[in-house]
Amino acid sequence: MHKQQIFACLFTGVFDVNRTETLPNNEFSLIEKWAKSIEALNLHGVIFHNSFSAETVTKYSSQFLRFEEVTYNPTYNLSVYRYFVYLNYLLNYDHKIELLFITDSTDVEVLNNPFEQQLFKANPTSLFCGDEPITLQNEWMMKHSTHFRNQIPEFAEYEQKFADSSLLNCGIIGGNITIMTSLLKELVDFHTAYNQHNKSDYTGDMGAFNYIVRNKFNSQLFHGKPVNTVFKGYETFNNTCWFRHK
């Protein structure tokens, strides 16, 4: 196993609240851009999935791309369950991995090897993530976090404190294995405590991520350029950032 890894998930055949649709099973085209960008840079990616056939896995597996089949647990939303999958995997293999990024699989491409970037190498204990060109206090995010605000007394105080801070995006997250494992444990614990019975129209994924990172990792944080292009900016000709997110 290579010491530098990029993880992503694709769970299909289950209704996706964010997309408001159910993605088809065994459709490699959904992750093709992500996979090809990893292979083009000779990086090492793992796609955790619940529906690729043995034929598809054989066809597309390579020294740069591996498939890990998992069983989806409907207790949690698709966007949330990936953290449980990643943490479970790392608890078995973290001694073999030194550096890790986890990304979305259907709308993220790797533009440059993040592990070789000077900013990344000069800050070995930092957390790197994507962001969006809006602040935490926006209408969508306030609705997204209602479920947590009603359960956690200090949640509203956190929202006020970081109201004018950039909205962090969990579609791209990376760092050394120590900080990544620590973050994943925090996310899993949070979702276990507060998000099992979420009946709202929102996943809680972004709400939990921003809350945990701003409260516990803010002093170690790098976000936005050069980590990611402008979210939903469709910057086709931007080849200087590490990742393109839409």
N, C-alpha and C positions, 0 to 999 in steps of 0.2 A: 504493500500500500504506500502511495506517495505521501510525503509529509505535508504537502500543500494541496488542499482540496476545495472544490466548490460544490456545494450541495443545492439541490432543488427538489421540489415535489410536484407531482401531477396526480391528483385524485379525480377520477372521472366516474360517470354513471351516477353521480349524486348531485342534487340541486345546489348550485353555487349562488349564495345570496348576493355576492358582489356583482356577479355577471348577470344575475337573474335568468340563468339558463343551466342546463345540464350538459356538460361536455361529453362527447362520444368516447366510447372505449377504444383502446388500441389505435389511437390516432397520433402517429409520430410527428406529423406536420405541426402539431401544437407546440412542440418544443424544439423544432428543427433549427431555428435561428440560434437559440441558446446553445444547443449541442454543437453546431458547426462553429460558432464563435470560440468555444472552448477548444475544440480540436485544432482550429486554425492557429491558435497560440501555444499549442502543445501543453495545455493545462490538463488537469485531471478532475473530471466532474462525476458526480453520482446523482442519478435521478431516482428518487424514491417514488414508487407508483403502485397502483392497485389494479391495473388493467391491461398492461402490455402483454401480448401473447409471446409464447416461447419463440416463435418465428421472428417476431419483431425484435426481441431482445438479441437473438443470434445475429440478425442482419445488421444491427446498428451498434452492437458492443464493439469496443476497440480498446487500445491501450490508454485512450484518453477519456473514454466514457463507459461507466458501469451502471447497471440497472439493479436496484434493490426493491424487491416486491414486498409490500407490507399490506396488512389488513386494515382498512379504514374503520375507525371507531366513531359511530354516529353521535356519540355523546357530545362531541365538539364539532364546531364548524370546520369546513375544509381549511380555511386560512389559519385556524388555531391549532388543529391537530398536528400540523407539520412540526411544531416545536416539540411535541411529545416524541415524534418519530426521530428527530435529530438527536435529542437528548438520550434516548434509549440506545441509539447507535453509538454515540460518543462514550457512553458509560462502558461500552465493550471495547472501543477502539481508540479512545483519546490518547493512549500512550503511543500510538503510531502516527498521529497527526499533530503537526506543530502550528500550522496556520490554516485558517478556514474562513471562507465566505459562504453565506447562504443567501440565495436570491430567488425571486420569482422565476418561473420557468417559461411562461408564455409571452412575456413582454419585456424581457431583459436580455441584452447581449453583452458579452465581454468585449471591450474595445482594446484594452491593453492589460497586460499581466499585472494585476494589482499588487502581487507579492514582490515585484521588482521595482515598484515606484519608490522614489526617494522619501516622500512623505510617509509612506507606510513603514519603510525600514527605519526611519529616524524616530518613529514613535511606537516602539514595540509593545507597549502596554496600553495602547489606545484602542478605542472602539470606533469603527468607521461605519457610516450608514448613509442611506439616501435621504433626501428631503424633498419638499415641495415648495413652490414659490408663493406660499401663503403662511399665515401665522397659525399657531395652535388654536387661538380663539376665532374660529370660523363656524358658520352655521352648521355645516355637515358634521364637523368634529364634535360640536356641542350635542347634537342629536345622537351621534355615535356613542358618546360616553355617558348618556343618561343612565344606563343600566348600572354602571360603576358608581356614578355620583350618588345614586340612591342607596348604595350599600356601604360605601367607604366615606366616613365623616370628613377626612382630610382631602378628599379628591377635589372638591371645589376650590380649596385653598391652593392646591397645586395648579389648577387651571388658571387661577388669577395670577399666581407668581410667574408663570411662563406664558401668559396670554400673548405677548408680543414676540415670543420666540418662534423660530421657524418650525413648521410642522415636519416632524421626522417621518420618514417612510421606511417601513420594515421590508420592502421588497429587495433591499440590498443591505446586508449586515456582515461585517467582518472584523477579524483581529486574530490575536494569538489564541491558542486552544484554551488557555486558562480563562481569559475574559469571555470567550464565547461560551464555554461550559457554564460559567457563572451566570451569564445572561440567560441562557436557556433554562437553567434551574429556576431563576427568578420568574421567568415567563410561565413555566409549567406550574409552579406553585401558585402564581397569581390566578391563572385560568382555572386551576383546580378549585381554588377557594371561591372565586367570584363569577365564573363564566360557564359553569356546567348547566345552569338552568336559565340561560339567556333566551327569552322569548321575543326579544325586540327584533326589529328589521335590520339590525346592525350586528356585525360579527364580534365586535369588541377587540379585534386584533390590533388596530391602530391605537385605540385608546389605551390598551394595556402596555403596548410598546413605548409610547411616548411617556406614559406615567412612570414606568420603571427606569427608562434610560435617563430621563430628566432628573429623577430623584436620586438615582444610585450610580450613574455613570457619566454625569454631565461634565465633570472636570476632566474626563479622559476622552472626550468626544470630538470627532471630526465628521462633518456632514456636508453634503452638497458638493459643488465642484472642488477638486477634480474627481471626487469619488463617482459622481453620477451627472449625467446630462440633466437639463431641466425636465422635470417630470411632466409627461404629456407634451413636451416641446417638440417631439418628433425631429430632433436635430440630426438629420440623416448624414450631414457632412461633418459632424463633430467627431473627430478621431483622437482628441486629446484627453478626454475623460477616461476613467477606468471602465465604467459601465454605461450603457445606454438604457434608460428606462422609459420605454415608449418613444 
